[in-house]
């Protein structure tokens, strides 16, 4: 923590990261860390139209969540994106679609 604190000081070499960390009041523990990322839109072209590729988006969201869950040496964390709300909808619709078609056929 001391190395991170000295690196991310406002006048230090990592000054651009100073806003991205939160230390305890005495500076001995890291309480929060912001990791900036960029959402990459996963699309496909169908009949000349660019559409969201729901299956790729679901896979990417699940992989992101899995990757962050595997970080056992860090404090508990969760990925969040406003786009994940729509992707969760795709995931639920995908499951419900097959379930309802199966029930209709049965």
N, C-alpha and C positions, 0 to 999 in steps of 0.2 A: 504494500500500500504506500509505503514511503517513496518508493521509486516512481509509482504512478502519480502521486501527489506532486513530486518535484518536476516530473516531465510535463504535466498538464497545468502548471501554473500559468497565470495570465501573461507573464513575461517569459515563460520557458519555451523550449523548442516545440512542445505539443500544445501551445496556447489555443489552437483552433479546436482542441478537444476539451478545454476547460469547462465548457457549458454542458458537456455530455456525461459528466460524472457527479455523483453526490456522495460525499464522505460523511461519516458520523461527526457529531459536534466537536469531538476531540481530535478528529482526523486520523483515527487509528483503524477504521474499518470502512470498506467500500459498501455503501448502502444501495446504490443504483447506478446503472450504466446504460446509456442510450446507444444503440447500434443503429445507425442510419442505413437504410436500404432503399432500393428503388424497385417498384413493382414493374415487372415486364409483362406486357399484355400478350397472352398466348391466344393466337387466332388461327383461323383456317379460311380458305376461300371456297365458297360453294355457289355455283352458278353466277360467278362474277361478283358476288358480295363477300365482304370480309365479315366473318362471324366469330364470336368467342368460341374457343374450343373447350367445351366444358370438361371433357375427360382429362385433357392436359392440365387444365387449371386445378381440378380436384387432385390430381396426382402431385402437382407442385405444392399445393397447400398442405396436403398430408405429409409430404416429404419435409417441408419446412418445420411442421410441428414435430415430426419424428426426430429431426436433427436437433432441435432445441431441447427436446425431452432427453436426448442421449447425453447432454452436457451435465454429467453427474458431479463434476468438480466445481461447479458454480452454484450460486444461489438459485432457487427455483425461478423460472421465467416462462413467459408465454409470448408467442408471436401474435401481433394484432395488425390488421389492416382492414379498413372499411370495405375493401373489395372482398374480403373473406366472407362477409355476410351474404353477398350474392352467390359466391361460390358454394357456400353451405347449402343455399337453396338449390343449386344445380345438383349437389350430392344427394339431397333428400328426394328431389324429383326423379333422379335416376333410379334410386332404390324403389320408390313408390310406383314408378312406371312398370317395372318388371313384376312387382308384386301384384299390381292390379290387373295386368294382362294375364298373368298366371291364374288369378282367381276367376277372371271372366271366362277363360277357356275351360276351367275345371267344372 
